[in-house]
Amino acid sequence: MRQNGIHHVTAIAGPARRNIDFYTRTLGLRLVKKTVNFDDPSTYHFYYGDEAGHPGTVLTFFPWEHAAPGRLGIGETQETVFRVPEGSVGYWTHRFIEHGVSHDALEKRFGETVLAFKDPDGMRLALVAVPGIENEPAWTTGEIPAEHAIRGFHSASLLLADATPTGAILTDVLGFTEVAREGTLVRYKAGDTAIGGIVDLRAAGNFMRGRSGAGTVHHIAFRAENDAAQGEMVKRLAENHGIHATEQKNRDYFRAVYFREPGGLLFEIATDDPGFAVDEPAALLGQALKLPRFLESRRPQIEAVLPEVA
């Protein structure tokens, strides 16, 4: 069965070393790729995920050492949400207290227990307690035991003036179906996709618009099984909604097209293949700086300007 849902989320961060430390040590994600922004190779592009960086588990960052803080507002991803086992919420609450992570009190959304928190740049994140996922595979570190480890994305919530036009893109193009409403939130689900299968839209009317910067999401990417599936989505987007995506761009680990959805967010459609082991062994993911072929000849100059991250 074709899997739709979230492929990855890409955000903007401040100092690179701090970003790696928080996501690999505090949250226990695996750094599955250390490369550069293909369009601006003077900055890193970090990919964090599960052991292999499967679609639906990957949060990526462009870290700029002196990036100004962004501002949450209309036309942005409001919150990026991870799955944890139902019995792990207490563990994570204590861990956040011990590590000085800014977090909110537990709350309920759509009947699920949610622990919202922020990373060092103020990016809005959350953990959702999901029953029955204790035996799913999990990347573990020396600090975080397997029974409490993060298991991919639960969802992303988008802040919009009007949720209806964006909902039409989710349902007609990206393979989602509206499944619930709660207050100003409208929940969409991508079939039986368990990891990264939910998008929540929050209609906020004339709230102020967001400002890009550290702590904000740059774009959200949705899954396409292959080039053919991606092409079908692009065609439907143009024919049914009058929105034209970019030409396909080879990002080495997936092939991507981009477009602005009606609410102003930058959306990407990314192929599931070939994955992150295409240019280094799976056991060594994220250890070496990997460059696309067209930048390899510039490696000395690129390495000279990138900050040391060890």
N, C-alpha and C positions, 0 to 999 in steps of 0.2 A: 504494500500500500504506500502511495506517495506521502512523504512527510513534509508538511508545511510547518510554519512557525518561525521563530527568531533564529537567525543564523549566528549573528554576533551583534554586539553593541560597541561603538567606538566613541571614546570621550577624550576630553582635553585635561591634562594634568600640569602640575608645577614640576618641581625637581624630580628628575628621573630616579635617582637612588631612593628617595622617599617613597615614590610610587611602587617600586619593586618590593621594598621592605614591607609596605602595608599589605599588598595583595598576595605575596608569597608567604610571609611570616604570620601576619595577624589573621588573614583570612584563609591561608593555607592552599591557595590555588597554585597550579603549576605554571611557570613561565614556559610556554610552549614554543614561542618564537621571539627572537630578538633581532629585529631588522630596522629599517628606516622608513620614514614616510616617503613613498615612491615619488610623490610630487614635491617634496621638500626634504631632500636627504640630509639636511643639516640637523634634523631632529630624529630621535628614535621612533619606532613603532613597536610597542610591546603587546604581545598577545598572551592572555592568561586563560586557563581553562581546566578541563579534566586531564587525565593522563595523556590522551591523544589529541586534545583540542577538538573534540567532536562538535559539529554544529549544535547550537543550543546551549553550549557551555562557555563560550568565548567572550570575554570582555577585553577590549583593546584600548590602548592609550597612545596619544601623541603628547609626550611630556616636553614642555618648554620650561627651562629653568626659571625664567622671569615672567611667566604668563600672568596677566592680570586676572583677578577673579571674575568669573561670569556671574550672570544673574538669571535665576529661574523666572520664566514667564511664559506667556502664550507662544505656541509654536515650538515647544521643546519637549524632550523626554523628561518627565517629572521625577521618575524613580525607576531604578533597575533592581529587580528582585530575584534573589536566589532561593533555591529549595534546600531545606535541611530536614533530617528526620524529626518526626513529631516530638520525640523525647529529648531533643537537643537544645531547645530554646533556653532552658535554664543554664546550660553549659555556655552558650554564646553570650547570654546576658552577663554572666560572671566574667567571661573573657574580655568583653568590652570594658567592663569596669576596671579590670586589672591593667588593661593596656591604654586606658584613657581615651577610649573611642566614644565620641559624641553619639548618644542614642536616645530614643524616646521610650516611653512606657509601652508595654505590650498593648496591642489593640486587636480588634476583630474586623476582618473584611471578608465579606461573602462567607462568613462562618469559619474562616481560617485565622489562626493566630499569627500575627505579624510583629516583627521586631525591626523597626526602622532605625537607620543609623547613617552617619556620614563618614566619608573618607577624609584624609588630611586636607584636601582641597575644597571640602564642602559638598562633594558630589553626593546626591541623595540615593541611598541604597536601602535594601531591606532583606530580611530573611523571613521566609514563610515556612511554618511547620507543616509538613506533608506526611500523612500516615502511610505506612506500608512501603517506605522506600529504604528501610534500614539495610536491606540486603543488596541494594544496587551497588555497582562498582563505584569506588571513590578514590580519588587521589589523596594520599595521606602524607603528613610531614611528621617530623619528630615530636612536634608539640601538639598537634591535633589528631586524636585517634580516629580511626575509620568510622566508628559509630556516630561521630558528630560532624564529619566532614561535609562540606558543601557538595551538592549533587546537581550542578547545572542551574540554568535559569528557571525560575517559575514564571516570570512575566516581566513586562515593561508597562509603565503607565505614561500616557501622553497627555499633556496639558494643552487644551484647544479652546478657541472661542466658541466653536460649534462642532460637536462630535459627528454630526451626520455625514458630511462629505468624506471625512477620513474613514468612517465606518464603511462607506460604500467601496472604497479602495480595498480595505481589509477583506470584505466579503466577496467582491466580484473579481479581484485580481490576485490576492495573496492567500486565499484558501481558508479564511476564517469564517466563523458563524457567530452571530450574537447569541449569548447563552444566559445572560443575567443582567439585572440593573440593581444598583444600590445607591440611593441618593443621586449625586451628580456623576457617578461612575457607571459606565457601560462596559461590560466584559465580553470579550470575543475569544473564542477558542478555535484552535486549528485541529479539527478532527480529534484523533486519539493521540496526538503528539504530547507526550508526557513532559519532555524537557523543552522549555522555551515555547510552549504551546499557547500562551495566554497574552493578550494585549488588553489593557484597560484604558478607556478613553474618559478623560474628565473634562466636561464642558465648564468653562469658567467665564464665559461672556466677555466683557470688556476689560478684563484684567490686563495689566501691563505686559508688553512683549518682552521676551527673554533677550539676554545679551550673551553672546558667545564668549567663553573664557575658561579659565581653570575651574574644574568642578562641574562643567556642563557636558552634555552629550553632543557629539558632533553629528553622528548619524546612527540610525538603527538599520540593520540588514536583515532581510528575510530570506528564507531558504528556497532554492530551486534545485531539484534533484540533479539536473544536468542542463546543457545548453538548450535542448529542445523545450524543456519546461520553462526555462527562463524566457525563451523566445515567445512562447505562448502568453506569458504574463505581460511582456512588453507590448505585444500586439493587442491584447485586451485593454491594456492601459490607454493606448492611443485611440483605438476604435470606440471604446465605450465611455471614455472620460476626457478625451482630448489632451492627454498628458503624454509628452514624448520623453522617453528616457535617453540617457547618453548612449554613445556607442559602447560596446563591451570593452572593458579594461581588464587586462591580465594582471592579477595581483599575486601570481605565482601559486598561492595556496587555494585560490578560488578565482572565478571569473565574475566580474561585477558590472552591473549597470546602475545608474543613479537617477533619481528624479525628486522633485519637490511635490509632496502631496498637498491637497487643497488647504490644509491647516498651516502650512509653512515649514514642516519638518522635512529634513533631507532623508529620504528612504533609499535603500540599496537593495537590489536583488542579487544574491550571491549563490554560486553553485556549491553543492556539497563536496564536489571533487576538485582537485586531487587531494587536499588535506595537507597537514603540516609536516609529514614525514617525507615529502617529495624531495627535499634537499639536504636532509640530515637524518641519521638513524633515530628511530623512535625513542631509544633509551637515552639519547643525548639532546633531545629537544630543548631549545632555549639557551643552550650553553654558549654557542659561538654566534658572532654577529654575521647574519646571512644577508647578502645583498642580491637584488635582482641582476640578471645577466647584463643589462644595459648600464648598470652602475659599477660593476666589478672593477673596471679599469680605473675608477676614481676612488678605490678603497683607501689608499693612503691619505688623501685629502679629507675624505669623509670621517675616517677614524680620528683624524687630528682635531676635528671640531666637536666631536661628540663627547659629552661628559663621561668621566670614568664611573662605571657602576659595579665593577668587580664581578 
